[in-house]
Structures are given as structure tokens and as C-alpha cells.
Amino acid sequence: MANIKAYKQYINGEWVESLSNERIEIINPVTEEVISTIPKGDVEDAQKALIAARDSQDAWEDLVAAQRGDYLMQIAAVIKNHRVELAETLAKEQAKVIGLAQVEIDATTAYFEYYAGWARRIEGEIIQSDRPGETMYLHKCAIGVAVGILPWNFPFFVMARKVAGALVTGNSIVVKPSSEAPNTVLDWMEFVHNEMDLPKGVLNFVSGAGSRVGQALSESPITGIISLTGSVGAGQKVMEAAAKNITKVSLELGGKAPAIVAKDADLDMAVQAVVDSRLIFSGQVCNCAERVYVAEEIYDEFVLRAKKIMSEYVVGDVNAEGAGMSAMVSQDQIDKVDGMVRRAVDAGAKIEYGGERMKEFAKGFFYMPTLLTNVKQDSEVIQEEVFGPVLPVMKFKTIEEAVKMANDSEFGLTSSVYTESFNTAMYVQKKLKFGEVYINREHFEAIQGFHAGWRKSGIGGADGKHGMEEYLQTKVVYAQMR
């Protein structure tokens, strides 16, 4: 028990005990052992953090923008100084293989550095007036207090998506970490607190259940914008809570990304990219390929090659040599995935590979890479987000049919097409109703892009210039000369 770390809340520049006496246990998904506890915060904790953020925001916004950028560069330096230990913590709390965990930590460093550069590029406009002697100025202003609600799958990188954009534009922020993977962000906050002089109240962390803490943060009149990355259900609850005060929301929700493989695709590249995309982090990535449509001429060969890659995939401990994936994040998650596979089989699907928990591991939430065929377009496994290492494959006759099936979804986050034809690629990208389209490459976005979903995949977005502008509102000044 001595190795179990007990975290506190971070409010107004201090580590404080929650007003609630309850705690949440954090489980290592590989060993199933408790590795830490966090406060199961309550409404009063959320309110204290919001007040601290509100009281610090004016002074933070009044700083020269370049000064705020300098703080982001200091934050990036803190991450660099602790990059290895942060990656080890991340891998341990969520069963992310160590190489991918290190990528997430380093990408987060780059994210803060990138947004620091935007400090000097927040621009307004001068608009021509219809009245003599008048000039119209459009200013971009901070919204005030931001709330960031984090997921468990990429908790550290998504933290940067919330914090960097909010801070550089002059907002203060309250962050609610995931109740399944909070350790890395809270360790990082300890390093920031100890190693740099960030103004008190500008950045706060309150842990707890979404039904209590998340609800309180979302329905408060202090909150100016809520940025959530999570499920559709979580997004709906945030929108309902935000409606009370007409609070702005920015939501990245679920995905059901289609991949279209045309008959002229580079098959070696397409199969590897799709399978890797599906199996990264045990399939627990919202923007990666969830279903694949393959031209009937190459369908059998695609399935054969995908099966071979899956059969050779190394699954093991996060530090195992060559491991491509490890355990799933929780018992609930593996039960959900296994249930969806079982129901797919009951509905007529064929398991080409996998389809069950891995028996060679005495402990841990391990599930086999799984390949399904003979699935129907209206089936659950095609229409609902699996969020696990399960790839259903369907065939198509024409590109038009493939696009129609790809668009037949409530979700609209990411998509992809594999073809050697420029005309096919341009036709497909134009017709796909998704926020992102990848051509001849795996599903993985860039920090200078704009990660935004259509339909039930979200509202607003993150990354790049447009992600930064989520945290700004406009003020138009009409200046009449006398």
C-alpha cells in the first residue's frame, strides 16, 4: 500500500484536499493492481476552482500576449525535463505501449511550443464603415473561464488541447481529468507547480465523477466555454447543462471512421495502414479506422493479408519488446468489446481471426486483434463505435457504393481512402461527410490542422489556428471621429 500515491485537487495554486471524503482507485490494466487514488470531488470543489479561475482571469488576460506565450514555452520545458518518467506513468496507468506513450508526451511538448507561437499572431480586423469618419475594429477577446474535460485514451495530449489554447488566448481554465487515467496530468501539474511561477488560479485541476464534478463545471454561470473530449452520451449531458446559461461548447465525441480501399490501391500499404490504425492502443482511438470497405476484386486478398498481420501482432506488457498493443483500459471496456463481437457472431459475422480474450495472460484486460467478415451495413458492429481491436470488413462493387456506405453513419470524425487514382481520391474526399479525410495514409492528425467532427462526432474542434479561435470571442468597436 505504501506505493499507492494519493493525489489532491489543485486549486488556486495549491494542492488541497477535496471537500469530499471519498476517493477513486486507479487500476493498472496490465496487473489489475491499484496504483493510485484520486479525490472523488464534489460540487463544492468545482465551485472553488471556478471562483479561483474567475478571480485570476482578468490579470492573466491583461498580460502582453507574448508573456502568455513565454509561460507556454516554460510549460513545454517542464515536460521535456520529465519526458521519460511521464511516459512511464502514462504507460502504467492506461496500458499504452511505452513507445506510443513517449510519442504522446513528446507531442504534448510540441503542442505547447506550437501554441506559444500563436501568442503574437492573434489578430483582429479593420472593417470599412458606411459612415464618413468612422472606423470599425473587430477585436478577438478571451471568453473568460474555460473548462476542459479529459478522456482516458489520450489524457496528456488532450490536456494540452484544452490548456494551451485557453491560456494563450487569455482565458483561465479548470480541468477535470479522467477518472481512469489521471496520474500523468496530475504528476505534470506537480512539476509545473514546483518548477515555474505560473500565476495562481490560472490553471486548476478537480477530479471526480462526471455526473457530479463535470455537471457542476458545465452548468455554472462562471464557465464561458466547455471543451470536452469523450463519448456522445457525455457530450449530450454537457450540452444539456450548458444550455442553462447558453455556455459555448466545443465537443470531440465518438467516431466510426470508414476506410475505403479501391481496386487499384497499393495493397501492401493499405492493409498495413488500416490494421495498424485499428490496433494502435488496442483500438481505443476515436479517429482511427473502425470499419473498412474493400473493392470486391481485391477483397479476398485484403482479408488474407490482414489476417496474417494480426496473427503476427505482438501483444504484451507495455515494455515488452516489439509489442504493438497491450491490455485494454478496464474491465468494463473489454466486456463491452467482447459483447459486441459476440452479438456480431450471433447475427452472422464470421471471425477470421481473434474474437476472444487472451488466455495466455493470467491478469490484465487483454483482447485479441480481431478480424470480422460477413457483416451487414446495418449491423451494430458497423454502426456503433467498438473502441477496441476489432476490424469489420465489407466489400463493394463501385466507388459510389463505397462512399454511400461510408456516409451511412451517425458519426463524422475521420475517414480514409486508398487508391492510386488521383480522380478517385478527389471524388471520394469531396463526397465523404467527415471532418478529416486521409488519402493513402493512416488516420492520425497534425497539430497544425483542425481536428473537428461532423454530425454526432462533435461541435467545434481543436488544433491549429481554428482550434485556438475556439477560445476567442469577437467585439466590434465603431469609432466615430468628430
C-alpha positions in Angstrom: 0.0 0.0 0.0 3.0 2.3 0.5 3.5 2.7 -3.3 -0.1 3.9 -3.9 0.0 7.6 -4.5 -2.9 9.7 -3.1 -3.4 12.8 -5.2 -5.1 16.0 -4.2 -7.1 18.7 -6.0 -5.1 21.6 -7.5 -7.0 24.9 -6.9 -5.7 28.5 -6.8 -2.1 27.4 -7.0 -2.2 25.0 -4.1 -2.7 21.2 -3.6 -5.8 20.9 -1.4 -7.9 18.1 0.0 -11.3 17.6 -1.6 -14.3 18.6 0.4 -15.5 15.1 -0.2 -14.0 12.2 1.8 -14.5 9.7 -1.0 -11.7 8.5 -3.3 -11.4 6.7 -6.7 -9.0 3.9 -7.2 -6.8 3.9 -10.3 -6.1 0.4 -11.7 -3.1 -0.7 -13.8 -4.8 -2.5 -16.7 -2.0 -5.0 -17.1 -1.6 -6.1 -13.5 -5.1 -5.1 -12.2 -3.4 -3.6 -9.2 -4.4 -0.3 -7.6 -1.6 2.2 -8.3 -3.1 5.5 -7.0 -6.2 7.2 -5.7 -7.7 10.5 -6.6 -10.4 12.6 -4.8 -14.0 11.9 -5.8 -14.6 15.6 -5.8 -17.9 17.3 -5.3 -19.9 20.3 -6.4 -18.1 22.5 -3.8 -14.7 21.6 -5.2 -15.8 22.5 -8.7 -17.1 25.8 -7.4 -13.9 26.7 -5.6 -11.9 26.0 -8.7 -14.2 28.1 -10.9 -14.0 31.0 -8.5 -10.2 30.8 -8.4 -10.1 30.8 -12.2 -12.6 33.7 -12.5 -10.6 35.8 -10.0 -7.3 35.3 -11.8 -8.6 35.7 -15.4 -8.6 39.5 -15.8 -4.9 39.8 -14.7 -3.9 36.9 -17.0 -5.7 38.4 -20.0 -4.1 41.8 -19.2 -0.6 40.3 -19.7 1.0 41.0 -23.0 0.2 38.1 -25.3 3.9 37.3 -25.7 4.2 36.9 -22.0 1.5 34.2 -22.1 3.4 32.6 -24.9 6.5 32.6 -22.7 4.6 30.7 -20.0 3.6 28.1 -22.5 7.3 27.7 -23.5 8.1 27.2 -19.8 5.4 24.5 -19.6 6.9 22.8 -22.6 10.4 22.8 -21.0 8.9 21.2 -17.8 7.6 18.4 -19.9 10.9 17.9 -21.7 12.7 17.7 -18.3 10.4 14.9 -17.2 9.6 13.2 -20.6 10.7 9.7 -19.7 9.1 9.5 -16.3 5.8 11.0 -17.6 5.8 8.4 -20.4 6.3 5.6 -17.8 3.5 6.9 -15.7 1.2 7.1 -18.8 2.1 3.6 -19.9 1.4 2.2 -16.4 -1.9 3.9 -15.8 -3.6 3.0 -19.1 -1.6 0.1 -20.7 -0.2 2.2 -23.6 2.9 0.6 -25.0 5.9 2.6 -23.9 6.8 3.8 -27.4 3.4 5.2 -28.1 3.3 6.7 -24.5 6.6 8.5 -25.3 5.2 9.8 -28.6 2.2 11.3 -26.7 4.4 13.0 -24.1 6.7 14.5 -26.8 3.8 15.5 -29.0 2.4 17.4 -26.0 5.7 19.3 -25.7 5.4 20.2 -29.3 1.8 21.3 -28.9 2.6 23.8 -26.1 5.5 25.1 -28.2 3.3 25.5 -31.3 0.6 27.4 -29.4 3.2 29.6 -27.8 4.0 30.8 -31.3 0.4 31.9 -31.8 0.7 34.5 -29.0 2.0 37.1 -31.4 -0.5 36.1 -34.2 -3.9 36.6 -32.6 -5.3 39.2 -35.0 -8.5 41.3 -35.4 -9.7 43.2 -38.4 -10.4 46.7 -39.6 -13.7 46.9 -41.4 -14.8 49.7 -43.8 -17.7 51.7 -42.5 -20.6 53.1 -44.4 -20.4 56.3 -42.4 -17.9 59.2 -43.1 -15.2 59.5 -40.4 -15.9 56.1 -38.8 -13.7 53.1 -38.5 -14.9 49.7 -37.4 -12.5 47.5 -35.4 -13.1 43.8 -34.8 -11.2 42.5 -31.8 -10.6 38.9 -30.7 -11.1 38.6 -27.0 -10.8 35.9 -24.4 -14.0 34.3 -23.3 -13.1 34.2 -19.6 -13.1 30.9 -17.8 -12.7 27.7 -19.7 -13.5 24.2 -18.6 -11.6 21.2 -20.0 -13.0 17.7 -19.6 -10.4 15.0 -20.5 -10.8 11.5 -21.9 -8.8 8.4 -20.7 -7.3 7.4 -24.0 -5.0 10.3 -24.7 -5.2 12.2 -21.4 -2.0 14.1 -21.6 -2.1 15.3 -25.2 -5.8 16.2 -25.0 -4.9 18.1 -21.8 -2.7 20.3 -24.0 -5.5 20.7 -26.5 -7.6 22.3 -23.7 -4.9 24.1 -21.7 -2.7 25.6 -24.4 -5.5 27.1 -26.5 -7.2 28.5 -23.4 -4.1 30.0 -21.8 -2.5 31.6 -24.9 -5.7 33.5 -25.7 -6.1 34.9 -22.2 -8.5 32.5 -20.6 -8.0 30.8 -17.2 -9.1 27.1 -17.0 -10.4 24.4 -14.8 -9.6 20.9 -15.9 -11.4 17.7 -14.9 -9.0 14.7 -15.6 -10.3 11.3 -16.5 -11.2 9.1 -13.5 -9.5 6.1 -15.2 -6.2 7.8 -16.3 -5.5 10.9 -14.2 -2.0 10.2 -13.0 0.1 11.7 -15.8 -1.6 15.0 -15.9 -1.6 15.4 -12.1 2.1 14.4 -11.9 2.8 17.0 -14.6 0.9 19.7 -12.7 3.1 18.9 -9.7 6.2 19.5 -11.8 4.7 22.8 -13.2 3.9 23.9 -9.6 7.4 23.1 -8.3 9.5 24.4 -11.3 7.8 27.5 -12.6 5.9 30.5 -11.3 2.5 30.2 -13.0 0.1 32.8 -11.6 -2.3 31.3 -9.1 -5.8 30.3 -10.2 -5.0 30.4 -13.9 -4.8 26.6 -14.1 -6.8 24.3 -11.8 -7.5 20.5 -11.6 -10.6 19.0 -10.0 -11.1 15.2 -10.2 -14.3 13.3 -9.7 -17.3 11.7 -11.4 -18.7 13.4 -14.5 -22.1 13.2 -13.0 -21.1 15.5 -10.1 -17.9 17.5 -10.9 -18.4 17.6 -14.7 -22.1 18.6 -14.3 -21.2 21.3 -11.8 -18.5 22.7 -14.0 -20.8 22.6 -17.1 -23.8 24.3 -15.6 -22.1 27.1 -13.7 -22.7 30.7 -14.8 -19.0 31.3 -14.3 -18.0 29.0 -17.1 -17.5 30.6 -20.5 -16.6 27.6 -22.7 -16.7 23.9 -22.1 -14.3 21.8 -24.1 -15.0 18.0 -23.8 -13.4 15.0 -25.4 -15.5 11.9 -24.7 -18.5 9.9 -25.7 -21.7 11.1 -27.4 -23.5 10.5 -24.2 -21.1 12.7 -22.2 -21.4 15.4 -24.9 -25.2 15.3 -24.7 -25.0 15.8 -20.9 -22.6 18.7 -21.3 -24.8 20.4 -23.8 -27.9 20.0 -21.6 -26.0 21.5 -18.7 -24.5 24.3 -20.8 -27.9 25.2 -22.2 -28.9 26.7 -18.8 -26.5 29.6 -19.3 -26.1 29.4 -23.1 -22.5 28.5 -22.5 -20.3 27.8 -25.5 -19.4 24.1 -26.1 -16.6 22.5 -28.1 -17.0 18.8 -28.3 -15.0 16.0 -29.8 -17.1 12.9 -29.5 -17.2 9.4 -30.9 -16.1 8.2 -34.3 -16.8 5.3 -36.6 -14.2 6.0 -39.2 -14.5 4.2 -42.6 -11.6 3.3 -44.7 -12.2 2.7 -48.5 -9.7 0.5 -50.3 -10.1 0.8 -54.1 -9.2 -1.9 -56.5 -6.1 0.0 -57.7 -4.8 0.6 -54.2 -1.3 -0.2 -53.1 -2.5 -3.3 -51.2 0.6 -3.8 -49.1 0.4 -0.2 -47.8 -3.3 -0.1 -47.5 -3.6 -3.3 -45.4 -0.7 -2.4 -43.1 -2.1 1.2 -42.6 -5.6 0.0 -41.9 -4.6 -2.8 -39.5 -2.1 -0.6 -37.7 -4.7 2.2 -37.4 -7.2 -0.2 -35.9 -4.9 -1.9 -33.4 -3.0 1.2 -32.1 -3.6 1.4 -28.4 -5.8 -1.7 -28.6 -8.2 0.1 -30.9 -9.1 2.7 -28.2 -8.6 5.7 -30.5 -11.7 7.7 -31.8 -10.2 8.8 -35.1 -8.7 5.5 -36.3 -10.2 3.1 -38.8 -13.3 1.4 -37.3 -14.7 -0.3 -40.5 -13.2 -1.0 -43.9 -14.8 -1.2 -47.3 -12.8 -3.1 -49.9 -13.3 -3.5 -53.7 -14.6 -6.9 -54.5 -11.7 -7.6 -56.9 -9.2 -7.5 -54.0 -11.4 -8.3 -51.1 -10.2 -11.9 -50.5 -6.5 -10.9 -50.7 -7.1 -8.0 -48.3 -8.7 -10.3 -45.8 -5.9 -12.8 -46.2 -3.2 -10.2 -45.6 -5.0 -8.5 -42.7 -5.4 -11.9 -41.0 -1.6 -12.6 -41.4 -0.7 -9.2 -39.9 -3.0 -9.7 -37.0 -1.7 -13.2 -36.3 1.8 -11.8 -36.1 1.0 -8.8 -34.0 2.9 -8.8 -30.7 0.6 -8.2 -27.7 2.1 -8.0 -24.2 3.2 -5.8 -21.3 3.7 -2.1 -22.2 7.5 -2.6 -22.0 7.6 -5.9 -24.0 10.0 -5.9 -26.9 8.2 -5.3 -30.2 4.7 -5.0 -28.6 2.3 -3.3 -30.8 -0.5 -3.2 -28.3 -1.1 -4.1 -24.7 -4.2 -4.5 -22.4 -7.4 -2.5 -22.8 -8.0 0.2 -20.2 -10.6 -1.5 -18.0 -12.8 -4.5 -17.3 -15.8 -2.5 -18.5 -14.2 -1.7 -21.8 -13.1 -5.3 -22.5 -16.6 -6.5 -21.6 -18.2 -4.0 -24.0 -15.9 -5.0 -26.9 -16.4 -8.8 -26.3 -20.1 -8.3 -26.1 -20.2 -6.5 -29.4 -18.2 -9.3 -31.0 -20.5 -12.0 -29.6 -23.6 -10.2 -30.9 -22.0 -9.8 -34.3 -21.3 -13.5 -34.5 -24.9 -14.2 -33.4 -26.0 -12.0 -36.3 -24.0 -14.0 -38.8 -20.5 -12.4 -38.8 -17.5 -14.7 -39.3 -14.4 -14.4 -37.1 -11.4 -14.6 -39.4 -9.0 -14.1 -36.5 -9.2 -13.4 -32.8 -12.6 -12.8 -31.3 -11.9 -13.6 -27.7 -9.9 -12.6 -24.6 -6.3 -13.6 -24.5 -6.0 -16.7 -22.3 -2.2 -16.6 -22.1 -2.3 -13.7 -19.6 -3.3 -14.6 -16.1 -4.1 -11.0 -15.3 -4.9 -7.9 -17.3 -7.6 -6.8 -19.8 -6.2 -8.3 -22.9 -8.2 -8.9 -26.1 -7.0 -10.5 -29.3 -6.7 -8.5 -32.5 -10.0 -9.4 -34.2 -11.0 -9.6 -37.9 -14.7 -9.9 -38.9 -16.2 -10.6 -42.2 -19.8 -11.4 -43.4 -21.1 -8.3 -41.6 -24.0 -6.2 -42.8 -24.2 -2.5 -43.2 -27.0 -2.1 -40.7 -25.3 -4.2 -38.0 -24.2 -2.9 -34.6 -20.6 -3.6 -35.3 -20.7 -1.3 -38.4 -22.9 1.4 -37.0 -21.7 1.7 -33.4 -18.3 2.6 -32.1 -16.5 -0.5 -30.9 -13.4 1.2 -29.4 -11.4 -2.0 -29.4 -9.1 -4.0 -31.6 -11.9 -5.2 -33.8 -12.0 -4.6 -37.6 -15.1 -5.5 -39.6 -14.6 -5.8 -43.4 -17.2 -5.3 -46.1 -16.9 -5.5 -49.9 -18.2 -3.1 -52.6 -18.7 -3.1 -56.3 -18.4 0.6 -57.2 -16.7 3.6 -55.5 -20.1 5.3 -55.4 -21.5 2.4 -53.4 -18.5 2.5 -51.0 -19.0 6.2 -50.4 -22.7 5.7 -49.7 -21.9 3.0 -47.1 -19.1 5.1 -45.6 -21.5 8.1 -45.1 -24.2 5.8 -43.7 -23.3 6.7 -40.1 -24.3 9.0 -37.2 -20.7 9.8 -36.8 -18.4 12.1 -38.9 -15.0 12.4 -37.4 -12.4 10.9 -39.7 -12.2 8.7 -42.9 -9.7 7.5 -45.4 -9.3 6.3 -49.0 -6.6 4.2 -50.6 -6.2 4.5 -54.3 -3.5 5.2 -57.0 -6.0 7.2 -59.0 -6.0 11.0 -58.4 -9.5 11.2 -59.8 -10.8 8.6 -57.4 -9.1 10.2 -54.5 -10.5 13.6 -55.3 -14.0 12.2 -55.9 -14.0 10.3 -52.6 -12.6 13.1 -50.5 -15.2 15.5 -51.9 -18.1 13.2 -51.2 -17.1 11.9 -47.7 -19.1 13.7 -45.0 -16.3 13.7 -42.4 -14.2 16.3 -40.7 -11.0 14.7 -41.8 -10.1 12.6 -44.9 -6.8 10.7 -45.1 -5.5 9.7 -48.6 -3.1 6.8 -48.7 -2.0 7.1 -45.1 -3.0 6.1 -41.6 -5.6 8.1 -39.6 -3.6 10.5 -37.4 -4.0 14.2 -37.4 -1.4 17.0 -37.2 -1.2 19.7 -34.5 -1.4 22.5 -37.2 -4.6 21.0 -38.8 -8.1 21.2 -37.4 -9.5 18.1 -35.7 -13.3 18.6 -36.0 -16.1 16.2 -36.4 -19.4 16.3 -38.3 -22.8 15.1 -37.1 -22.6 13.3 -33.7 -18.9 13.4 -33.7 -18.9 16.9 -32.3 -19.2 20.6 -32.4 -16.2 22.9 -33.0 -12.7 21.4 -32.9 -9.1 21.5 -31.8 -5.6 22.2 -33.2 -4.2 24.8 -35.4 -5.4 28.4 -35.9 -9.1 27.4 -35.8 -8.6 25.3 -32.6 -7.1 28.4 -30.9 -10.0 30.5 -32.1 -12.4 28.3 -30.2 -11.3 30.2 -27.1 -11.9 33.6 -28.5 -15.0 35.8 -29.0 -15.4 38.9 -31.1 -16.0 42.5 -30.1 -16.7 45.1 -32.8 -15.9 48.7 -32.0 -17.4 51.6 -34.0 -15.1 54.6 -33.7 -16.6 57.8 -35.0 -14.2 60.7 -35.5 -15.5 64.2 -34.5 
